């Protein structure tokens, strides 16, 4: 089975995305993404290679579904079946946050656990159904993709519905673009409430 067949199988997990979910009704940004996907289909498309050993974390945003009696189990089974087609791929874990729309990244417990597993070397490729599962803020998504790509070794995200792989060669310039990185005067938030109070009182 070749790459196209494998990723077609993975695409069965869900259908194509609604761009308004990601851009909260921003028609201009939705148009830009649609144009980007048209361009993506016109070039030699790069996907995570089945020949490479990947340690995969599956991120799912789960909310009540009626399409299947046990939607979450069905969802996980499709991922397992697809990953089983690639002997070099290792499924590390499922990371499931509940809710129909994403909260801020820092308050999504399973997303945070997944990132911790990435930084500790347990996961080097994230699969998730669509961008809006992770965040509705495009700048937040872009920043996160850059931070993961800068890790050694690089960590990628594959968005199934959008059919986008963040470590594809044609994204390398974007990944090193400093536009979405913090400005030079950016300050790290204090680790404790006491430190916050000290700063406020000072």
N, C-alpha and C positions, 0 to 999 in steps of 0.2 A: 504494500500500500504506500503510495507516494504522499508528499506533503499536502497537496491539494485535497486529496481524499480524506486525510487525517483531519485537516482543519475544517473541511465540510462537515465531517462528523461532529466536531466540536461546536460548529455553528448551529447544530440542532438543539443545543441547550436552550437557546432563545432566538427570537426573530430579531430583525433589524431595529435600531434604536429610534426613539422619538427625540429629535435634537432639541425640542423645546424643553425637555426635562433637564438637559445639561445647561442650556442658556437662558432658562427661565423666561422664555418668550422673546429673547433678543434675536430678532429675525436676521440682523446683519451678521452676527457671529454664526448663527446656524447656517446661513448661506455660505460663509467662508469655509466652514467645516465640510459642507456638501461639495464645494469646489475642490477642496483638498482630497476628499475621497475619490472624486472623479479622476483627479491627477494620479492618485495612488493606483487606481485600476489601469492607468495607461502606461505604467512603468513596470520593470521587473520587480515584482513584489517579494519582499523578504519576510519570512516567518521564522519563529523559533525552529531550529533544525532538529528533526527526530534523531539524527545521528549523534547529536551532542548530549552529554549527560547533564540533565537539568534536575535540580531539586525544586519541586513545584509546590507552591502554596496556592490554594484556591480560595478566593475571597467571594463570599456570597452575601448580598443584602436580601434578607428574607422577610417577607410579610405574607399575610394570609392570601393564599391562592386557591382558586376553585377548579382549575383546569385538571388537576389530578387529585385523587383521594389523599395521597401523601406527597405533596409537592416537593418538599425539601429532600426526601429520600429519592424521589425520581430525579431531581436535579443532580444530586451527588452521584447517582448511578450513571448518568450520562457522562459526567466527567471521568469517573473511574474507567468506564468502557473505552473512552477515547484515549486516555493516558496509557491504558493497557496495550494499545496498538503500537506504542513506542517503548521497546524494552530498555532504552537508555534513559527514559524519564522516570523519576522517582517522586511519587506523591507523598509529600511530607504531612500535610494536614489540611483540613477544611477550616476556614475562619469565617464565622457566620455572625453578622450583626443584624438585629431585627429592626424593622422600620421600612416604610414605603419610600422614604427619601433620606439621603445621608445627612447626619448632623455635621458639626464641625469635626474634622479629622481627629482632633485630640480627644474628643468625647466618644469616639467609636472604639470600644474596647478591643474587639477582635481585629480591627484594622491596626491598632497600635501593637497588639500581640504579634501580628504578621510582620510589621516593620521591625520589631525587636528580633524576631527569628531571622529576618533578612540580615540585619547588622551583626548577628552572632554567627552567621555562616550556615544556618540551617536551610535557608531558602535562597535561590538565586533567580527564580522566575515566578512571577505572579500571574495567574489567570483570573480574570473577572469578566462578567458578562458585558458591562458597558461602563463608560466613563462616569456617568451620573450615579453609579453605585458607590463610587469613592467620594466624589465631591461635585457640587454644582458650580464650583468656582474654577474657571479654566486656569487662572493664575496659580491657584493652589495645586491643581493637578500637574501643571507644568513644572512648578518648583519641586514637587515630590519626585517626578520622573528624573529631573536633573540630579537631585541628591542621590537617588538610587543608582543612576548611571555612573556617578562619580565614585561609587564604592569600588573597592578592589577585592575580588573581581566585580565587574559591573553587574547590576541587578536590573532585569527588564520587567516590563509589564506588557501583557498581551490582552487587549480589549477585544473581546470576541465579536460583539455586534458591530463595532466600528472596523474590525479587522485591522487593527493597528498594533504594531510591535515597536515599543519605544527604543529598542537597541538596533533597529534597522540602520544601515549605513547612511541612508539619506536623511536621517534625523541627527546625525552626529554634530553638524554645525549648530543646530538648534539647541542641542543638549549643552553646548559650551557657550551659548549666548548668555551674557550676564544680565540681560534685561529683567528677568524675574528674580534675581538674587537680591538679598537685602542690600540696602545702601551702606556706604562706609560708616555712617553714624548710627547704624542699627545697634540696639542694645539687647542683650540677652535678658529675658525675664528672670526675676529672682526665683530661687528654688522653693522658698518657704514663705508663708504668710508673714512671719516675723520680719523677714528681709524687706518685704513689700511695705510693711508699716514703717520700718526704719527709713526707707527711701521717701515715703510720703511725708513723714514727720520732719525729715531733714530738709 
